[in-house]
Amino acid sequence: MATAAAWLSGCQSSIRAGDIPGPVWPHEGDPGAPAPLPPFPSNPPATVTRPPTGVDVAPLGNVIPRRAWTNAGIISSRAYEMNGINRLTVHHEGNTFTGSADQASIARKLANIRQGHINRRPEPFADIGYHYIIDPAGRIWEGRPLKWQGAHVEKNNEHNLGVMLMGNFDEQRPTTAQLRSLESFVVAQMRLYNISVNRLYTHRELKATACPGRNLQSWMLAARSPAGTFARA
Ligand SMILES: [Zn+2]
């Protein structure tokens, strides 16, 4: 159960004192020296199909449904209904990603994260804390159903859509595929729920934490800057 404690810590872990260069993604071929962040993605804007007015559902066209990784429901006695979305918060998992990013492996990781979250002490969660998870291959997975508030920012979960990227971005860099997915997904959510750029947060902007790691924090700062994708969305 050595990994269980790591899952439990999740992105709630406190600021790390160490500054040890971490492994880089193997397929990006970096020798390990400090490397520039991946270029800001310049992929074309996401195409978004707006739902009929008043329908409070996310576009699930490119999202892998929850049933692909769990048959469990949420423990609704521990949960609060979302009742609308008006902000979005980005996280990292907080665990350095190692191993395979194939779909079955990711599905197992998600189930493990959920187990850690529902067994948290002293305050167990109702389910996996995040609404969406983006894996290193750029796949977007459905986490906690949107009917329910997430459990991803202490005391700030109301109307707050929680998006987590797998990895520890103090020690790794998000993959280009992950950032492309994050970019298009966030733009789609901004349009869907009328979320303005100043309602996009990272975890550390709402609570003292290292999450989402410096490499994702810097990307978010750029994406929200006046020339960034989110500011222009
Ligand atoms: Zn977080």
Residues whose N, C-alpha, C, O or C-beta is under 5 A from the ligand:
A	BS01	ZN	C11 H91 H92 H152 H203 C211
